[in-house]
């Protein structure tokens, strides 16, 4: 391994500080603040026109803490609550926080470029879904044989769940038309999570997913 790779992959000192729960608290706080002031939501959400003309350069970070409805924040925060703490304990708090915020910001930037390229400038991107999809990917990489229940009913391996979600997002992006769900942002979250593992952590999620099919499901 060369010096550049050593620098990129230098581990953070391990610590566990429940950053995932703090992130949930920030999201919930911002949600109620935006419910009291729609103008705050405007300032924090990611919109191509406001980013370029009004210089809202902070929004590729802040958009992931803004949610449009109670259902929106409920599903995202439930996912972060169920998968975040165990993943954070495995990765370490600083690695987890870097991963979460890094994939979220990159998802915002990539989405912004797509919106500008396609001329879809009226959109307001908000929500933690991109970072959450990256969290789901990381959870499946570290715990490929864990049993999860899709919709609280259907049991499956984590790798199967993430693969299924990816397939649904691709199908929805190609054939679902334009709606209120940012399917491209979800896929960007998976993509940047994959890139983070390859570059920063020196691991190949695809190989983990393939290997998980050749081993018995741990009970």
C-alpha positions as CSV (number, residue, x, y, z in Angstrom):
1,X,0.0,0.0,0.0
2,X,1.5,3.4,-1.0
3,X,1.6,6.4,1.2
4,X,-1.4,8.0,-0.5
5,X,-3.6,5.0,0.3
6,X,-2.3,4.8,3.8
7,X,-3.3,8.5,4.3
8,X,-6.8,8.0,2.9
9,X,-7.3,4.8,5.0
10,X,-5.8,6.0,8.2
11,X,-8.4,5.0,10.9
12,X,-10.0,7.4,13.3
13,X,-9.4,6.7,17.0
14,X,-12.2,4.4,18.0
15,X,-14.9,5.9,20.2
16,X,-18.7,5.3,20.5
17,X,-20.7,8.4,21.3
18,X,-24.2,7.7,19.9
19,X,-23.9,10.1,17.1
20,X,-26.7,8.3,15.3
21,X,-29.1,9.3,18.1
22,X,-27.8,12.8,18.1
23,X,-28.5,13.0,14.3
24,X,-32.0,11.8,15.0
25,X,-32.4,14.5,17.5
26,X,-31.2,17.2,15.1
27,X,-33.5,16.0,12.4
28,X,-36.5,16.0,14.7
29,X,-35.6,19.5,16.0
30,X,-35.2,20.9,12.5
31,X,-38.5,19.3,11.4
32,X,-40.5,21.0,14.1
33,X,-38.7,24.3,13.4
34,X,-39.6,24.1,9.8
35,X,-43.2,23.3,10.7
36,X,-43.3,26.6,12.5
37,X,-41.5,28.5,9.7
38,X,-41.8,27.5,6.1
39,X,-39.1,30.1,5.2
40,X,-36.6,28.1,7.2
41,X,-37.4,25.0,5.0
42,X,-36.7,27.2,2.0
43,X,-33.3,28.2,3.3
44,X,-32.3,24.7,4.2
45,X,-33.6,22.6,1.3
46,X,-31.5,22.1,-1.9
47,X,-32.8,24.0,-4.9
48,X,-30.7,24.6,-8.1
49,X,-31.9,28.1,-8.6
50,X,-31.4,29.2,-5.0
51,X,-28.0,27.5,-4.9
52,X,-26.7,29.3,-8.0
53,X,-28.4,32.7,-8.0
54,X,-28.8,33.2,-4.2
55,X,-25.6,31.5,-3.2
56,X,-27.2,29.0,-0.9
57,X,-24.0,27.0,-0.8
58,X,-24.7,25.3,2.5
59,X,-27.8,23.4,1.2
60,X,-25.9,20.3,-0.1
61,X,-25.4,19.7,3.7
62,X,-28.5,21.1,5.3
63,X,-31.1,19.5,2.9
64,X,-30.6,16.1,4.6
65,X,-32.0,17.5,7.9
66,X,-35.2,18.8,6.3
67,X,-38.3,16.7,5.9
68,X,-41.5,17.5,4.1
69,X,-44.0,15.6,6.3
70,X,-44.4,13.5,9.4
71,X,-44.4,10.3,7.4
72,X,-41.2,11.4,5.6
73,X,-39.2,12.0,8.8
74,X,-40.8,9.0,10.6
75,X,-39.6,6.4,8.1
76,X,-36.2,7.9,7.7
77,X,-35.6,8.2,11.4
78,X,-36.9,4.7,12.1
79,X,-34.4,3.4,9.7
80,X,-31.6,5.4,11.3
81,X,-32.7,4.3,14.7
82,X,-32.8,0.6,13.9
83,X,-29.6,0.4,11.8
84,X,-27.5,3.4,12.9
85,X,-26.4,2.6,16.5
86,X,-25.2,-0.9,15.7
87,X,-23.4,0.3,12.6
88,X,-21.9,3.2,14.5
89,X,-20.7,0.8,17.2
90,X,-19.0,-1.4,14.5
91,X,-17.5,1.5,12.6
92,X,-16.7,3.8,15.4
93,X,-18.5,7.1,15.9
94,X,-16.2,9.4,13.9
95,X,-16.0,7.0,11.0
96,X,-19.8,6.6,11.0
97,X,-20.3,10.4,11.1
98,X,-17.9,10.9,8.3
99,X,-19.6,8.2,6.3
100,X,-23.1,9.5,7.0
101,X,-22.4,13.2,6.3
102,X,-20.0,12.5,3.4
103,X,-22.4,10.3,1.5
104,X,-25.2,12.7,2.2
105,X,-23.3,15.7,0.9
106,X,-22.1,13.9,-2.2
107,X,-25.6,12.8,-2.9
108,X,-26.8,16.4,-2.7
109,X,-24.0,17.6,-5.0
110,X,-24.7,14.8,-7.5
111,X,-28.4,15.5,-7.4
112,X,-27.8,19.2,-8.0
113,X,-25.7,18.5,-11.1
114,X,-28.4,16.2,-12.4
115,X,-31.1,18.8,-11.9
116,X,-29.0,21.5,-13.6
117,X,-28.2,19.2,-16.5
118,X,-31.8,18.1,-17.1
119,X,-33.3,21.6,-16.5
120,X,-35.4,20.3,-13.6
121,X,-34.8,23.4,-11.5
122,X,-38.1,23.7,-9.6
123,X,-37.3,20.7,-7.3
124,X,-36.5,21.2,-3.6
125,X,-34.5,18.2,-2.4
126,X,-34.9,17.4,1.2
127,X,-34.6,14.4,3.5
128,X,-32.0,12.0,4.9
129,X,-32.9,9.2,2.5
130,X,-29.6,9.4,0.5
131,X,-27.5,9.1,3.6
132,X,-29.8,6.4,5.0
133,X,-29.5,4.3,1.9
134,X,-25.7,4.5,2.4
135,X,-26.2,3.4,6.0
136,X,-28.3,0.4,4.8
137,X,-25.5,-0.6,2.4
138,X,-22.9,-0.3,5.2
139,X,-25.1,-2.3,7.6
140,X,-25.4,-5.1,5.0
141,X,-21.6,-5.1,4.4
142,X,-20.8,-5.4,8.1
143,X,-23.8,-7.7,9.0
144,X,-24.6,-9.6,5.8
145,X,-26.3,-12.5,7.6
146,X,-28.5,-10.4,10.0
147,X,-32.2,-11.1,9.8
148,X,-34.3,-8.1,9.0
149,X,-38.1,-7.9,8.5
150,X,-39.2,-6.0,5.4
151,X,-42.3,-3.9,6.3
152,X,-42.0,-5.6,9.7
153,X,-43.3,-8.9,8.2
154,X,-41.1,-10.5,5.6
155,X,-37.8,-11.9,7.0
156,X,-34.7,-11.7,4.8
157,X,-30.9,-11.2,4.9
158,X,-29.7,-7.6,4.9
159,X,-27.9,-8.1,1.6
160,X,-31.1,-9.3,0.0
161,X,-33.0,-6.3,1.4
162,X,-30.5,-3.8,0.0
163,X,-30.4,-5.5,-3.4
164,X,-34.2,-5.5,-3.5
165,X,-34.3,-1.8,-2.5
166,X,-31.8,-1.0,-5.2
167,X,-33.8,-2.8,-7.8
168,X,-37.0,-1.0,-6.7
169,X,-35.3,2.4,-6.9
170,X,-33.9,1.7,-10.4
171,X,-37.3,0.5,-11.7
172,X,-39.0,3.5,-10.1
173,X,-36.5,5.9,-11.6
174,X,-36.8,4.5,-15.1
175,X,-40.6,3.9,-15.2
176,X,-42.1,5.7,-12.3
177,X,-42.1,9.2,-13.8
178,X,-41.4,12.4,-11.8
179,X,-42.9,12.4,-8.3
180,X,-42.2,13.5,-4.8
181,X,-39.7,10.7,-4.1
182,X,-36.1,11.4,-5.2
183,X,-35.2,7.9,-6.4
184,X,-31.9,9.2,-8.0
185,X,-30.8,10.5,-4.6
186,X,-31.4,7.0,-3.0
187,X,-29.3,5.4,-5.7
188,X,-26.6,8.1,-5.3
189,X,-26.5,7.2,-1.6
190,X,-25.8,3.6,-2.5
191,X,-23.2,4.6,-5.1
192,X,-21.3,6.9,-2.8
193,X,-21.5,4.4,0.1
194,X,-19.9,1.8,-2.3
195,X,-17.2,4.3,-3.3
196,X,-16.5,5.1,0.3
197,X,-16.0,1.5,1.1
198,X,-13.7,1.0,-1.9
199,X,-11.5,4.1,-1.3
200,X,-11.6,4.8,2.4
201,X,-12.2,1.4,3.9
202,X,-10.5,-0.8,1.3
203,X,-13.4,-3.2,1.1
204,X,-15.6,-4.3,-1.8
205,X,-19.3,-4.4,-0.9
206,X,-20.1,-6.3,-4.1
207,X,-17.8,-9.2,-3.1
208,X,-19.5,-9.3,0.3
209,X,-22.9,-9.5,-1.3
210,X,-21.7,-12.3,-3.6
211,X,-20.1,-14.2,-0.7
212,X,-23.3,-13.9,1.4
213,X,-25.1,-16.0,-1.2
214,X,-22.7,-18.9,-0.8
215,X,-23.0,-19.2,3.0
216,X,-25.8,-20.5,5.2
217,X,-28.0,-17.9,6.8
218,X,-26.9,-17.6,10.4
219,X,-29.7,-18.1,12.8
